Amino acid sequence: MTKKKTGLAKEKQIKNVVELDQVECPTLGAFCFTNQRPLQGVSALLDWRLEGRISRRLKSELFVGEEADHLLLWEPRYDNGRKVFLFGLGEIDKFNPSKIKNSCEQAVKVMLNAGVSDIVFLAPKLYADTKLENKFIKAIKANFGDKVKTVLYQGQIDE
């Protein structure tokens, strides 16, 4: 069976920090809203692993999560020296599925320009919108499947 060139290489459900640590990639791309505190989904697990470093950046307003906002974190204490790109999605109440494509397009461009060849994204999650992760994965598959290696998502946590 041949794989479609536009198909996403992999979707991986991540339910805890141990599973996140086992993902083999040197760089992650995480998406944040300006007014989502605390973070939710896989981004929350990553923030926990980084001892709240993402939350501190958001609180300090060094990175606020506005649309087109991006920041590179490099955490030498993270066992594998993993780098984390943060990308802003703007305000939750102004966000709609059509913005996913624009946000991902910018994120792909930033990561490719930084020399990242295996792009791994963390799907944004809102407990109030249980379908956001799925909408994100579908947008990646439809538009960036040939550039994005994997999308990590949390899914239902009460399974």
Buried (B, 14 or more C-beta within 10 A) or exposed (E): EEEEEEEBBEBBEBBEBEBBBEBEBEBBBBBBBBEBEEBBBBBBBBBBBBEBBBBEBBEEEEBBBBBEBBBEBEBEEBEEEBBBBBBBBBBBEEBEEEBBBEBBBBBBEBBEEEEBEEBBBBBBBBEEBEEBBBBBBBBBBEBBBEBBBBBBBBBEEEE
